[in-house]
Amino acid sequence: MRIVFMGTPDFAVPTLSEIVGRGHEVVAVYSRAPAPAGRRGLDLVPSPVHRVAERFGLPVLTPRSLRTPEAAEVFRSHEAEVAVVVAYGMILPPEILAAPALGCLNLHGSLLPRWRGAAPIQRAIMSGDAETGICVMQMEAGLDTGPVGLVERMPIGPDMTAGELHDRMSVLGADLMGRALAALGRGGLGFTPQPEAGVTSAAKIGKDEARIDWSRPAAEVHDRIRGLSPFPGAWFPLGPDGARVKVLRSTRAAGSGAPGTVLDDALAIACGDGAVRLVELQKAGGKPMPAATFLNGTALPPGTVL
């Protein structure tokens, strides 16, 4: 099939590789424009999808906007049968959605209609969901409202982080999209409208959500830690200067006490109800380290209040 692929981050790379590996003709790859990097932001770094597409020898376009007549004309000139969209990062206007003969397929990381929006993986874990999944959806003007063609369900382990779920889902999603395109090419991919009940919004993670509130129940604190790991990372201030310490892994622990109190020598921390044990931490500018290593350089005896 003639395909336009639209994606930007690491999450989208396995799907692009799967499509190329299955022998489809990728006539163009759209990705977000290279972003400033380095200490002074003077170097422009192409996205992960951009870099992989160039290694495959595929033409890459990085328009700043798709909402111009010129952008629509360029898109139509590809004469694609279908567009595949995976975490592209830009809203597709009606002219773009209507251009491919077989429409635009989106790979979305949730069991729609639950967690429509920008951060479905993080929101599922932060809310304590025991199960999630990935969908191939026919795109339309609404945000993640289109009918669903294929779904793959997957469990969320009690200590699984957003990073771990992201990596598993990206591989599973690549296979799912490959199967969807094969069915679409045979004329056998049906779509089911999303139910009106059960809609939830996976809003972008706000900066104010990352600070740990020890007064919340332990289950909620634990889910927030793992849902924000590795990025942006749930954190707490430490020391007189309030330096941020990120918590990348935790688990539920026995014990109770005033919220934020260190309960033992292995970093069990009291919450509003119950306790969590901090398993992996990261100081500002440092590397992730196990709790035992962290404690070798930072004294946090029992009774300390974070």
Secondary structure, 3 states (H helix, E strand, C coil): CEEEEEECCHHHHHHHHHHHHCCCEEEEEECCCCEEECCCCCEEECCHHHHHHHHCCCCEECCCCCCCHHHHHHHHHCCCCEEEEECCCCCCCHHHHCCCCCCEEEEECCCCCCCECCCHHHHHHHCCCCEEEEEEEECCCCCCCCCEEEEEEEECCCCCCHHHHHHHHHHHHHHHHHHHHHHHHCCCCCCECCCCCCCCECCCCCHHHCECCCCCEHHHHHHHHHHCCCCCCEEEEECCCCEEEEEEEEEEECCCCCCCEECCCCCEEECCECEEEEEEEEECCCCCEEHHHHHHHCCCCCCCEC
